[in-house]
């Protein structure tokens, strides 16, 4: 049975803070549906980037100059799954 630390053991952090890339952080914005509609031309075809199995992806240019991707989920295509 072992308890505590062994004599020559070290605690090693898997990623040192200085090695972390700032690109690993994701900024999440909170926008109203009305603002999203305005910025995506009411989710129009001109702003459409692509579509996948769960919905379509649109681009939007925000007031602060950022360009973002907005995914509009299509609830009619969600798989029927049971949660336990």
Protein Blocks (a to p, Z undefined) as FASTA:
>chain_A
ZZhjdfkbccddfbafklpcfklpccdddddfklmmmmnoooiaklpnbdcfkbccdddd
dfkopacddddddfklpccdddZZ
